[in-house]
Amino acid sequence: MSLVASLVVVLLGQQLSIEPYPGRVGEPMTVTLRGAEGPVAGCPIEVEVPSGVARPLGATSAAGAIGFVPEAIGQHVFTASVGGLRVLAPCPVVGAGRRRWLAVGSVPLGLALLWRLSRARGRRAP
């Protein structure tokens, strides 16, 4: 039975996609379900969070999409049942990008320090 189900999924081309990949904690993600004919509307989507608990997200919109905001770091698995077949899409979720602000602040500070040192070196007598 599983071989037949796998062939049906491959032939029908059902796909569950997540954007952005990988996700970040606290930033919205979009889960989209597409079939052979296009977006699948009204299909319930579930997510299994890293703690192992599965919870429903809701049904897909007319565009076949639903939004999700992850709250924990780790592997999230999105699940949809279409025509009796389960479609899975794993997605890693990483921490929030806080180091970017450190880089944005340290580059101008480093350039200002370099400029200050070069001016001080030019004032010294040989």
Buried (B, 14 or more C-beta within 10 A) or exposed (E): EEEEEEEEBEEBEBBBBBEEEEBBBEEEBBBBBBBEEEBBEEBEBBBBBBEEEEEEBEBBEEBBBBEBEBEEBEEBBBBBEBEEBEBEBEBEBEEEEEEEEEEEEEEEEEEEEEEEEEEEEEEEEE
